[in-house]
Amino acid sequence: MAPLKSVCIFCGSRPGTKPSYAQAAHDTGLLLARDGWRLVYGAGDVGLMGEVARAAKEANGATMGVIPVHLMGREQGKRDLDQFVVTENMHERKKVMFMNSDAIVLLPGGAGSLDEFFEVLTWRQIGLHAKPILLLDVDGYWQALISLMDHVIAEGFADESLRDYFSVVPDVPTLAASLRAAFA
């Protein structure tokens, strides 16, 4: 039997302004459970983080949450996970999440989600890994980020290859197909 594949989800600790964001998080949690992939995420029980984890748990999916000690109160650490890891700081959190995943998915989120994305993107750019990085572009949420990446390339601060290190998917069914292809 092949080892369990794990998908790291970076996303907001807030729900955002559109119901479609929470729906995408919910559908992503169901997708992971249905396809037998473990959710690795920030261990919060709020915002999109809580939504993706509740959906995965309700569908009997495997879950691993990683939270720094200083966010236990703010993000309401979700305790009913299969694995619950408390780290000393944010840097350790990102490292543990990354090391325990086979692919990275970025759902809508704020500065923390952007920090997580840029860290794994930079690691990919300098050759530290070859894990798939997928941006779930719910209702065009990541279009400004994609434009920024194009601007960085156009202004000579990155090679065209930077765009090859991540993929943009418009919806959860396309995300599912992309992950299945990556894990085949």
Buried (B, 14 or more C-beta within 10 A) or exposed (E): EEEEBBBBBBBBBBBBEEEBBBBBBBBBBBBBBEBEBBBBBBBBBBBBBBBBBBBBBEEEBBBBBBBBEEBEEEBBBBEEBEEBBBBEEBEBBBBBBBEBBBBBBBBBBEEBBEEBBEBBBEBBBEEEBEBBBBBBBBBEBBEEBBEEBBEEBEEEEBEEEBBEBBBBBBBBEBBBEBBEEBBE
